[in-house]
Amino acid sequence: MRDVAKLAGVSHQTVSRVLNEHPHVRQETRARVLEAMRSLNYRRNLAARTLVTRQSNTLGILGFETTLFGPASMLYGIESAAREAGYLVSIATVRNLERADVLAAADRLAEHAVDGIIAISPKPAVTNALMQAPADLYCVAVGGAGDAEAVPTVRIDNAFGARLATQHLLDLGHRTVHHAAGPGDWPEAHERIEGWRSTLYDAGAVVPPVHPQWWDAASGYDQGRALAADPGVTAIFCANDRIALGVLRALHEAGRRVPEEVSVVGFDDMPDSGFFLPPLTTVSQDFGELGRRSLALLLEHMNRPTDTGPVDHIVVPPKLVVRASTAAPPAQ
């Protein structure tokens, strides 16, 4: 740092201010210091900084090995928010969403002296494990049902999103709405079922049976074949867009036209959903906002005593994106 200060013609303290992004440094001075750092190939010693400040400026992200759009997008949203806030990120993933595996991953992150952990939590086992983490390791859970009182959470309002989708189909004139469900042991899938079912109850509509499966297009195809065989089915709300893709194929193979005979709504708004045939009406989740809100919540808890105030649970509302896969039902 002294070499940088000498080359830039500034004090040692000014170099320190630039490194720590202090706001009271003139722009031309900051540029001169940064140029001197580049010329000397200077890199600050983060390990030494951690010893002095007892903060690593690194956040841990705990995820799991999956190609599912929702959790993968949550991971990207959290990492982007942390990077924009000037934090480094250390990522640990688990293959199974079991308590022991989650605790082991949290321990790996703690060994890297992370300041806090944001965990993607699609199942209760993740938040339950976080409740057993060391008291000085700040944790926030993203996703799931948000019912762990001891762990702050940020999640999408899945029930509200399901209500938006179901009500949209009812407003078009469909007598009822069938549901191609995700796995019943996932809180998100359960909440979408509950939102769909409660909307039908409130409207006085018949509530068809559901047969939960997995989140993929193959499961949608299996459920879609059964629904396509029933001529009374005119509207289907799918638990995610990949399930909707399988349903669309099953309807096409059965000769059921979308949306002229059957309307289909998804959930997620994947980047490809607007290019389905027809373009898919779906419920959009703002994963960028999830990342920003979870980071802000973690930093808030890191900067206040752990024994004061209630634990926060933040719910982010989704929105309906209407495209060409929904229309009024055929005339009876």
N, C-alpha and C positions, 0 to 999 in steps of 0.2 A: 504493500500500500504506500510505503514511503517512496518507492521508485515511481509509482504512478503519480503521486503528488508532485514529485520533482519534475517529471516530464510534462505534466499538465500545467505547472506553475501555480499550484494551489496548495492549500494546507492539507495535512493528514485528515483533519476533521471533515473537510469538504468531500474528500474521497469517500469517507464513511457515510456521509449524508447521501451521496449519489448511490452508493451500494444499497442503502436502506430506503431508497426512493423517498427521501425527505422532500416535502413540497417547497421548502424555502431555499431552493437553489436555482439560480438563473439558468435559462435554457442554454445559452452559449457556454456557460461554465460546465453544465452537465455534459454537453456534447464534447467538450475538450477532454474531460475526464474519461468518458467512454472511449474516445479515440485513443487516448494514452493506454487504457486497459487493453484495447485490441492490439496496439503496437507491441506491447510487452507480453502479449498472450497471458494476461493476468486472469486467474480464476480464484474467486474467494473460497476459502476453506469452510465448507458447510459443516463439517464435523466439529471444527473449532468453534464456529458460531453457535452450534447447538449446545456445546459445553458451557458457553458464556451465558446464553439467553435461556437455556433449558427449553427451547422451542426449536423444532427441526424445520418448521415451515413446510412440512410434508403431511399430507393427509392420506389415510388408508381408505381404499375402496374394497369392500368385500362383496364379491359376486359369485356366480356359479357357472359352470361350463354348460353353455346352451347357445343354440342359434335362434331361439325364440325372439321375435321382434321387440316385444315389450321390455324384457330385462336387458337385452343388448342395447336398446335405445336409452334406457335409464343409465346404464354404465357410461355411455358416450355423453349424455347430458350432464352427469355429475362431474366427469373428468373435464369437460369443457368449462363448466362453471368454476371449478377449482383453478384451472389454468388461467382464466381471465382474472381471478382474484389474486394471482401471484403465488399460488401454492404448487409445489411439486406433488406428484401422486404416486403412491405405491399400491399396486393391485394384487390381491390374493383371491383365488377362486377355489371353490369346492366342487367336487363331482357329485356329491350327495348332500341334500339339504337336511342333514341330521345334526343334532346338537353337538356331538363330539367333533364332527368335521368342522363345524362353524367355529367352535371354540379354538380348535387348533389353528385355523386360518387367522383368527383374531390375535392369537399369540404370536404368529409369524409377523403380523403387522406391528405388534407392540415391540418386538425385538428390533425393528427398524426405527424405533423411537418416533412413530407418527404422533402428531398432536391430537388426532381424533380419527374416528372411523365412521364412514357412511356405508351402511350395508344394504344391498338390494335384498328385500325380504318378502318373497312371494308366499312363504309358508310360515306358520307360527313358530316352527322350530328355530328359525333364525332369530326372531326377536326374543324368544325365550332364552336362547344361548347368550345373546347380548346382555341380558339382565344379570348374567353370571360373570361378566367381564370385570376387570379391576375397577375400583371406584374412580381412579384418576384417569381412566381411559374414556374419553367422551365419545358417545355413540349416538347415531341417528339412523333409523330404519326407513327405507324407502319402499313403498309398495305394500302389498298385503292388505289386511283388514284394519290395521291401526288400532288394535285393541290391547296392546301391551302397555299398561299404565306407567311402568317404570322407564320406558324407552321412548324418547321423542320420535315422532313419525311424520312422514310426508307421503301422501298417496293421492291417487286419482279417485274421484267419487264415481266408482263403478256402477253403483245402483242408480245414480242420477243419469249416467250415460245410457244405461239400459232403458230407463224411463223415456229419455229423449227419443231413442230409436223406436221403441214400441208405440209411443204416442204419435210419432210421425206416421207410422203405418195405419194406426187407427184413424187418424185425421184424414187420411186419404180415402177412407171408406171401407177398409177391410174389417170384417166382422170379428176376427180374432187374429192373433199372431202366434205362429209356431216358433220354437227356439231350438237351434242347433247349438248344444252346450259344450263348454270346455270341461276339464276334469273337476269332479265334484269336491275333491280334497284341496283345491286351491281357493283361497279366500276371494280372489278376483272373480273367478268363475261363479262361485256361490253368490257373490253380491250382484252379479249381472243377472243371474237367475231370479234373485229376489226382486230386483228392480223391474224386470220384465213381468213377473207374476203379479206384483202389487199394482202395476199399471193396468193389467187386465182385470183384476178384481175391482179396482176403482171404477172402471168403465162398464162393469157388469158383463164383461165378455167371458166366453168359455176359456178355461185355462188348459191347454193341451198338455199331455205328459211329456217329460223330457228324459233323454237317455244320455247322460254325460259321457264324453269320451276325452280324447286328448286335444291338444291345441293345433294339430296339423291339418293339411288339406285332405289327407286320407280319411281322417275321422269325419271331416265335413262331407266327404263323398259318401261314406257309409250312411250317415244320418240323412243326407240329401236324397239318396236312393229311396229310402223308406218314405220320406216326405213327398217326393215326386210321384210316388205310386198312389197317393191319396188325392183325388180330384178336388176335395174340399179345401186343400191347402192353397191359399192365395198370398200369404205373407210369411216371411221367415226372417227372424232376427238371429244373427250368428254371433257367437261369443268372441270371435276375432276375425280378421280379414282372411287368414289362411283357411279357416273353416269355411268361410264364405266362398272361397275359390273352389273348394271341393264340392260345395252345394251347387254352385253355378254349373260345374261340369255334369253333375248328376241330373240336374234339371234339363240341360241341353241334350244329354243322351236319351232322356225320357220324352223329348219333344215338347217340353213345357217352356214356353217363351218367357223371357225376362226382359222387361217388366210387364208385358201385355197380359200374361196369365198369372205370374207369380212375381212378387216384389221381394227383394233381398237387401238386407242391411247388415253391415259388418261392424267391427269395433277395432280401432287402432289407427286407421288412416295410414297404412304403410305407403311408402313412396310409390309403389307400383299399383296401388289400388285404383287410381284414376285411369289406369290403362287396362283394367279388366274389361271383359266383353259381356255386358255393357259396363261402363265405368261405375264403380261401386259407391253407393251411398253408405256412409260409415260414420262412426263416432271417433273424433280426433282427440288424442291425448297429447298434451304439450309437455314433452319430455325435457325440453330445455328449461321450462319453468320449474319442473320437478327438481332438476339439478340445482338451479339457482336457489330455490326455497330450502332445499335440504342443506346446502352449504351455509346459507344464512342462519338456519336454525342451529347447525353445529357450532358455528362461530359464536352465536349468542350464548349457547350453553357453556362453551369454553371460557367465556369472559365473565361468567357470573358464578357464584357459589352453587354447588350442586344441591344444597339443602334448602334453597329458597325458591318459592314460587311453584306453581303446578307444572307438570310435564306437558309440553305442547304437542298437539296433534293437528297437523295442517292438512286440509283437504282441498285439492285443486279441481275445479269443475272442468269437465270436458265439453266439447261442442259438437253439434251435428253438422256434417258436411253432406249436403244433398247433391247427388249426381243422377245418372240415368237408370239406375237399377231399381227404382221405386216409382210406382204410378198407382192410379186408382184401380180397384179390382175390376175384372171383366163383368159386364152386365149380366145379371142373373136371369 
